[in-house]
Amino acid sequence: MPRRPDPELETRVLKAAQKLWAKGGERSLTMRAVARAAGTNTPAVYRRFKNRRDLLRALLQKTQAEVSVLLQGCNSLQEICHCIFDYALSHPREYELLASKIVVTSHLPRHNFGYIVKKAAEWLGGSEEERRPLVIALWSLIHGSAMLLIAEVLPEHATTVRAAFTAAVEELVRNRRRFAKLR
C-alpha cells in the first residue's frame, strides 16, 4: 500500500526550520537537520522544498507575515518604528533573516515596507512617494540601533542607545518635510 502524503509536513518543516534558525542562524539550517527536527527524512523535505534556498524563502515569507501582523496593530509611524525595533531585539535571528541578502535575491515583494510607506502618507499627509525617503531614513535608524544592541557593540550604553533611538525617531518624523525633497 502506498504511503499517504502528510498534510502537516510543510508546517512541521517550517516550524523546525524556524527553531533551528532562531537557535543558530544560517549555519544551523541544513536540510538534514531540518528533516531530523521535523521528524521526517531528508528526501521528504526535498520533495516539498527543492533546495535550501527554497526553504529559506519560505521561512522568510513566514517571518514577514508575522511582522505584518505586528505592524497592523500600530497606530503611528513612531509606534511602527518601536515595534520593529523591539521585534529585532527580541527575535535577533529572525530579524537577521529579514535584513539579509535573501530578501533582495529572493525577489519576494516587500509588503511590509510598502505598508509602512502607505501608512506614513496616511498619517502624516503627503504622497507615498514623498514619504518613502522618510521611511528609508527611519528603517536605517531602526537597523543601525538594533544591530548595535544585538551585536553588543556598546553594551555599557544600551540605555542611551534606546533613548537616542526614541529621540531620533521623533526628530525624523517631526522634520518629515525635509525628506520629501529627497525623492
PyMOL commands that set and color helices and strands:
alter all, ss='L'
color gray80, all
select helices_A, chain A and resi 9-28+31-38+42-48+52-72+77-90+92-98+101-106+111-124+128-150+155-174+176-180
alter helices_A, ss='H'
color red, helices_A
deselect
rebuild
show_as cartoon
